[in-house]
């Protein structure tokens, strides 16, 4: 039985996306050598198919085999093209900013009616909210599972770049039980639902939305201006780096005034 070699030729169109911190001529000249590009296959076309009889290799080689051409292919294309041909839809269009392994945050316990609620937050190093966890008591497994998975969905949205403002607009004002008086929070006295309370709390702590609070801020606008003037000091910068922004609600001067000894100890180590 004769053996044949079938050669199929394709034309593949694809694009490579690079995410750069800044754009300059030096990065553009070295773009083909980068290995962090994201591939997307645009189109694959069948050009031709040729069959060669292996028993008549010498006679048919010159007829069917294409001429060899030296083509310089960037390293990143050689590395990733085969993977993207087999799985075109596996590319993530929007990059995810994962949380650091050790992170800041705070826990707020409140009572809505006879239901206890614990809100846990996780922050990036710059103080931006990146995740939440919601724990409830006196609830069935179904409600707990739904709240846990809802918190995961919100956390993923924050890590993929959805602004916290969008969640606040969507959930503040929602109405369902349990609702009513809030015990345990100094800024929120009542809520129309658990979600209404949660996103009021997050908006006040991380967005400075005083319009959603029921009690005035403990710090005056004059003190706010004083704090802004002192933000360039080394000590307040250190305090901001090690303190949860949501916990102190940006009120570093009033909440952390008892850390004077820490400043002295830090200076003594120099």
C-alpha positions, 0 to 999 in steps of 0.5 A: 500500500502506498503512503502519502503525505498531505500538506495543508497550508493556512493563513492565520490572522491574529493580534497581540495586545501589550499592557504598558505602564508607559509608552515611549520609543524604547518600549516600542522598539522592543515590543516584539521581544516581550513575552507578556502579550495577549493573543487573539485569533482573528481569522484562519483561512485554508489556502491549499492542500497538497498530496505527495506520494512518499514512494516517488519522493525524488520525483515529486519533491520539487513539484509539491514542496514549497520553497523554504523561506527564512522568516523571523518570527518574534519569540512571543509568537513562537511561544503562544501561537499553538496554545491560542489556536486550540483555545481561542476563547480562553483569553481574559480581556480584562486583567484582574488585580489580585489582592495581596496575600497579607492585607488590611481591612476591618470588621463591622458588627451590627444588628438589624432587628434580631439578626447579627451581621458581620461585614469584613473588608480587605484592602489593597496596599493603597487603601482601595477596597478589593474584597468583602465577606458577609457573615450572618447569624440565625440564618439557614444554610441557604441564606448563608450560602447566598450571602457568601457567594454574593460577597464573592461576586462583588469582590471579583467585580472590584478586582476586575475594575468595577468602581465601588460607586456602581455597586453603591448606586445599584444596592443602596435603597433596596428593600427586603427583610430584615430591615429597620433599626441598626445597632452597632454603627455610629454613622448608620441608624437604620436600613431598608435591607442588609444590602442597603446597610452594607453599601451605605457603610462601604460608601461612607468608609471608602468613598466619603459619601456623607450624604448616605450617613444619618449622623454627622462626621466626627471631624469638621471640615476645618480639621479635614483641611488641616489633615490635608496640609499634613499629608506629606509628613513622613509620620502620617504617610507611615500611618496611612500605609499601615492603617485600614482606610475603611476603619479610620474613615480617613480620620488619621489625626483624631483616631491615631493621636495616641501613636506619638510614642511610635513616632519617637521609637521610629526616629530612635532606630535611625 
